[in-house]
């Protein structure tokens, strides 16, 4: 009885999701002749060339490294903060609210703020680390240490979300 009512939505969703997916796969198995402006079916040759490309393999390895380290650090630090916020701290609600600030800040503001913090000459990180004796010269963080710098920003931005999820789980446990 409900099929006639659901069918239009299923057709629309298939058109919006399934057709572009199938079209993208078919398109990835063709190559375009720039002179004749025609597409030629090449099958899995594009994929074979792709997996032999050193730059592609480096990009995949970097993506996995970034993802694994970011998630691991966010999970460990988020669990630590969630356990801290779950204990009987004074001003616990204020600390929870302050902890949410990195998650609330828009992505553009986060990017511009961290870009200015990481700036080798005018940034705020180099003078602090030089005063502490950690480094002896200004460091261009986004070129010399791009991966750890980006992981740091990603972790800073994502810890509140992990913390709130883990804190909710802790509160649900008797």
N, C-alpha and C positions, 0 to 999 in steps of 0.2 A: 504494500500500500504506500510506503514512504518512498519507493524508488523513483516515481515520476517527479517528486519534489526535490530529491537529492541529485538526480541526473544532470540538470543544468549546471549546478555548481561543480560536479565532477568533471564535466566537459570543459568548463572554463578553467579549472585548475590544471587539467591535463594540457590544455592549450598554453597556459602560462608557465608551466613547469616542465612537463614532459617533452613538448615539441622543441623548445630551445635547447634542452639537454641533448636530445637525439641529433638536432641540427649541428650542435657544436662538435659532437663526436664525428659526424660525417664530414664536416668541414675540416677537422683535424687530419683526416685521411686523404686530403686532396692537396694538390699544389697548383698555384696559379701561374700560367704562362703570361708574362707581362707583355709580350708582343701581340699575341692573338687574343689576350684577355679571356682565356677560357680556363676552366678548372679541369685538371686531370686527376683521376683517382690513383693514388699510390699505395693504398692500404696502410700497413703498419710501418712503412719505411720512415715516415716522419718521426715516429716513436723510437725506432732503432737509432736514428741519428741523434735524437734528443738525449737518450740515455748514454750515448758515447761522448756527448759534449761535456768537457771539463767544467765549464762555467755553470752549466745546469747542475751537475753533481755537487759542486761547491755550494751553490745556492740551496740545494736540498739539505746538505749537511749542516749549513749554517742555520737553516730554519729549524731543524730538529734540535740543534744545540740550544738555540735561543728559547724554543718552546720548553724543552725539558728542564733547563736551568731555571727559567722564570717560574714555571709551575712548581718545581720542587722548593724553591726559596719562598714563594708566596704561601705554599702550604705549611711549611715549617714555621715561618714567622707569623703567619695568620693564626696558626694553632697556639703559638705562644701568647700572642696578644689576646686571643679568645679566652684562654685559660686565665690570664691576668684579669680580664674584664669580668669573668665569671666568679672570681673570688670576691670577697667582701672588702672592696676598696672604698675609701671615702671619695666622693666626687666621681663615682663610677659612670653616671649618666653624662657628665660633662666630658670625661675622657672618651666615652664612646662617640659622642658628637664630634669632638675634635679629630678623632681617628677617621671619621667618615669624610673629612674635608678633601683629601686627595682624590677620592672617588667622585665627588661632586663637581670638581673643577673641570671645565670643558677641555677637550683634547688640545685645542689650539693654544689655550692659555698654558697648559702643561708643557707643550712642546716649546713654546717661546720662553717660558720661565727656565726650563732645564737647558735650553740652548744658551741662555745668558749665564746661567750658573757654570756651565762647562766651557765658556769662552776662555781661550788661553791667556788673553791679556786683561780683559775687563771683567772676567767671571769671578764669582765669589769663592769657588772651590779651591783654586790654586793658592791664593793667599793664606787660607786657613791651613791647608796641608803643608805649606812652606813654613808657617809659624810653628806647627807641631813637629816639624822635622821629618815628615813622611816623604816629601819630595824636596829636591834642591834646585829645581828649575821649573818654570811654568810648563804645563803639559797640555797639548792639544788633544783633549779627551775624545772628541768626536772623530779624530783621524787616527791617533795612535792606539786608542783603546775603545774603538767603536762598539764592539760587541758587549763588553762589560758595562759600558756607559748606557747603552740602550736597554740592556737587561735591568740595570738599576732603575731607570725611569719606569719601565714596565712593571717592575716589582712595586715601586712606590705607588703607582697608580692602581694596582690590582689588589694590594694587601687588604684594604678595607672590605672589599667584596668577599674575599676568602674568610676574613675575620668574622663578618656578620653571619655568613653561612655556618661556620663552625660554632659560633656562639649560639646560634639558634639550635643547632644540634645538641650542644651541651645543656641548654636550658630544657630541652625536651626529655633529657635523661633524668629519671627519678634519682 
